[in-house]
Amino acid sequence: MNTPIVSVKDVSFRYNDRKVLEHINFDVPEGSFLALLGPNGSGKSTLIKLTLGLLPMQDGEINLFGHARKNFKQWSKVGYISQKANSFNSGFPATVFEVVSMGLFGKVGMFRFLKRHHKERVHEAIETVGLKAYTHHNIGELSGGQQQRAFIARSLVSDPELLILDEPTVGVDASSVQDFYELLKRLKVENGITLILVTHDVGPVTNLVTHVACLNKQLHFHGYTTDYQRLDNDNLSSFYGHAVHMVDHQH
């Protein structure tokens, strides 16, 4: 049996006296596409920050690629696009090529020149996300959806095996959202990347994700997407704490 890419074991967390996560347990298998679903304040972003080492562990354990997070060193295996990427300063004076090359700082060093093979890898990542024609455009000239593609390329340039995206389509125009999700699907299929997508609404990606985890301080559901689709509105309402109705997003 393959070792899970991420294994969350009895994780709890609190901010002062406020409980945010309570006894969370689940695994993310290699090659899967997990939608981490929950309302605002449900603990989704906190769990991601714990996974990435951006918050200290309080209770429980998180393993990455079979190693306890506290001992994990191979961070180039993990790509991350935060919510803050959506509020990127459009006036930042950098081209798409320069933004994507920032993803190599961990390997090359922040103030070292890129060698030829590094530059080739940057161009490959840009082409993978469909931005070849915008390589030398300023990042601020791109649409919201194109900027998100650039941020994905920045993560891809270091050849990650796990890509975590925290609400990546906030602020992206609706016409670009489906293309963005199709790109994620292609990355999973062609590059074999394991993906974790944090979202409020799993509807638009129901046909793309393989697993769903419903989080609202506690883990209310974790399983295959097909099993999630069988849940009724009463089940979903119990997760969210208020009335919820499943909406069919298929077109």
LOGU-601549 format. One record per residue (C-alpha): residue in three letters; x, y, z. Coordinates in pm, whole numbers, padded with zeros to 5 digits, always signed. Layout:
N
AlaXYZ;...
//
This chain:
251
Met+00000+00000+00000;Asn+00139+00341-00098;Thr+00226+00589+00175;Pro-00021+00882+00176;Ile+00115+01213+00050;Val-00046+01383+00352;Ser-00161+01210+00669;Val-00348+01410+00933;Lys-00362+01232+01269;Asp-00584+01351+01555;Val-00506+01719+01492;Ser-00664+01982+01715;Phe-00591+02354+01727;Arg-00714+02660+01912;Tyr-00654+03034+01900;Asn-00641+03135+02267;Asp-00962+02980+02405;Arg-01139+02939+02069;Lys-01139+02588+01927;Val-01075+02586+01553;Leu-01002+02218+01482;Glu-01106+01915+01685;His-00953+01569+01638;Ile-00910+01576+01260;Asn-00806+01251+01091;Phe-00771+01179+00718;Asp-00521+01080+00448;Val-00456+01222+00103;Pro-00353+00937-00131;Glu-00088+00986-00396;Gly-00235+01109-00724;Ser-00568+01215-00573;Phe-00749+01548-00611;Leu-00907+01648-00278;Ala-01159+01928-00233;Leu-01143+02059+00125;Leu-01488+02204+00174;Gly-01635+02415+00452;Pro-01788+02754+00545;Asn-01595+03059+00663;Gly-01435+02997+01000;Ser-01448+02620+00960;Gly-01072+02578+01006;Lys-00978+02503+00644;Ser-00702+02761+00612;Thr-00575+02681+00962;Leu-00537+02315+00866;Ile-00347+02411+00551;Lys-00116+02640+00748;Leu-00047+02357+00994;Thr+00030+02125+00703;Leu+00275+02377+00556;Gly+00447+02450+00887;Leu+00315+02808+00896;Leu+00156+02742+01235;Pro+00299+02538+01525;Met+00140+02202+01601;Gln-00053+02191+01928;Asp-00212+01847+01933;Gly-00180+01556+01692;Glu+00056+01502+01401;Ile+00076+01570+01029;Asn+00298+01360+00804;Leu+00419+01467+00461;Phe+00546+01201+00223;Gly+00579+00963+00517;His+00775+01204+00736;Ala+00656+01393+01043;Arg+00606+01757+00950;Lys+00859+01873+01210;Asn+01127+01664+01036;Phe+01021+01732+00678;Lys+01286+01913+00472;Gln+01192+01857+00108;Trp+00965+02158+00071;Ser+01036+02182-00302;Lys+00799+01886-00331;Val+00514+02108-00212;Gly+00362+02394-00412;Tyr+00128+02641-00242;Ile-00098+02917-00372;Ser-00245+03118-00085;Gln-00552+03339-00071;Lys-00317+03638-00075;Ala-00221+03554-00432;Asn-00566+03681-00529;Ser-00483+04027-00392;Phe-00148+04047-00569;Asn-00030+04404-00626;Ser-00097+04454-00997;Gly+00155+04739-01001;Phe+00440+04509-00897;Pro+00715+04568-01159;Ala+00782+04212-01268;Thr+00720+04013-01582;Val+00553+03673-01590;Phe+00896+03517-01644;Glu+01034+03692-01335;Val+00736+03596-01118;Val+00759+03231-01221;Ser+01136+03223-01169;Met+01076+03317-00803;Gly+00963+02959-00757;Leu+01326+02850-00800;Phe+01466+03064-00518;Gly+01456+02766-00282;Lys+01684+02570-00515;Val+01895+02844-00671;Gly+01912+03109-00399;Met+01744+03449-00396;Phe+02029+03656-00536;Arg+02192+03410-00773;Phe+02163+03417-01150;Leu+01955+03152-01322;Lys+02152+02907-01531;Arg+02038+02798-01876;His+01857+02486-01753;His+01678+02693-01489;Lys+01554+02937-01755;Glu+01440+02646-01970;Arg+01242+02509-01676;Val+01075+02849-01625;His+00973+02861-01992;Glu+00837+02505-01967;Ala+00625+02593-01663;Ile+00488+02903-01836;Glu+00398+02702-02144;Thr+00232+02433-01931;Val-00019+02685-01796;Gly-00083+02837-02138;Leu+00090+03173-02087;Lys+00372+03144-02342;Ala+00249+03452-02531;Tyr+00261+03655-02207;Thr+00609+03551-02093;His+00752+03903-02103;His+00434+04090-02012;Asn+00412+04265-01677;Ile+00211+04055-01432;Gly-00024+04351-01378;Glu-00131+04342-01743;Leu-00286+03997-01701;Ser-00646+03918-01606;Gly-00720+03761-01267;Gly-00742+03415-01423;Gln-00415+03461-01610;Gln-00242+03581-01294;Gln-00354+03266-01113;Arg-00207+03060-01396;Ala+00121+03248-01348;Phe+00115+03164-00976;Ile+00056+02799-01059;Ala+00353+02811-01296;Arg+00560+02960-01013;Ser+00468+02659-00802;Leu+00524+02411-01086;Val+00873+02533-01173;Ser+01023+02342-00880;Asp+00850+02019-00993;Pro+00627+01969-00687;Glu+00449+01642-00619;Leu+00180+01812-00409;Leu+00000+02136-00500;Ile-00219+02310-00240;Leu-00454+02588-00349;Asp-00642+02801-00097;Glu-00957+02950-00256;Pro-00773+03012-00587;Thr-01069+03147-00786;Val-01169+03432-00553;Gly-01162+03746-00766;Val-01131+03551-01090;Asp-01396+03629-01353;Ala-01653+03354-01399;Ser-01560+03293-01762;Ser-01206+03196-01656;Val-01295+02975-01360;Gln-01382+02659-01556;Asp-01069+02692-01772;Phe-00869+02726-01451;Tyr-01017+02406-01308;Glu-00957+02221-01634;Leu-00590+02323-01605;Leu-00578+02164-01259;Lys-00729+01845-01398;Arg-00466+01837-01674;Leu-00186+01885-01420;Lys-00314+01588-01224;Val-00344+01364-01529;Glu-00032+01467-01722;Asn+00205+01557-01437;Gly+00078+01313-01176;Ile+00049+01590-00918;Thr-00156+01537-00602;Leu-00386+01835-00545;Ile-00564+01981-00242;Leu-00817+02252-00328;Val-00965+02461-00046;Thr-01308+02588-00147;His-01650+02697-00023;Asp-01832+02525-00307;Val-01740+02186-00446;Gly-02011+02207-00715;Pro-01798+02352-00997;Val-01528+02085-00947;Thr-01747+01784-00870;Asn-01647+01618-01196;Leu-01277+01692-01140;Val-01199+01599-00779;Thr-01156+01240-00663;His-01215+01299-00291;Val-01404+01545-00071;Ala-01344+01640+00293;Cys-01615+01842+00472;Leu-01464+02041+00757;Asn-01638+02256+01014;Lys-01409+02245+01318;Gln-01465+01868+01307;Leu-01431+01642+01005;His-01789+01562+00908;Phe-01718+01369+00591;His-01417+01233+00405;Gly-01442+01001+00111;Tyr-01478+00957-00261;Thr-01663+01223-00459;Thr-01921+00964-00566;Asp-02007+00903-00200;Tyr-02027+01278-00134;Gln-02273+01316-00420;Arg-02506+01067-00250;Leu-02544+01288+00059;Asp-02879+01457+00098;Asn-02949+01816+00201;Asp-03006+01714+00563;Asn-02655+01566+00580;Leu-02504+01879+00432;Ser-02703+02106+00662;Ser-02571+01916+00964;Phe-02216+01983+00843;Tyr-02272+02355+00795;Gly-02502+02420+01089;His-02770+02577+00867;Ala-02993+02484+00575;Val-02799+02383+00263;His-02927+02276-00078;Met-02717+02087-00331;Val-02693+02274-00661;Asp-02612+02103-00989;His-02335+02305-01158;Gln-02309+02091-01468;His-02363+02271-01798;
//
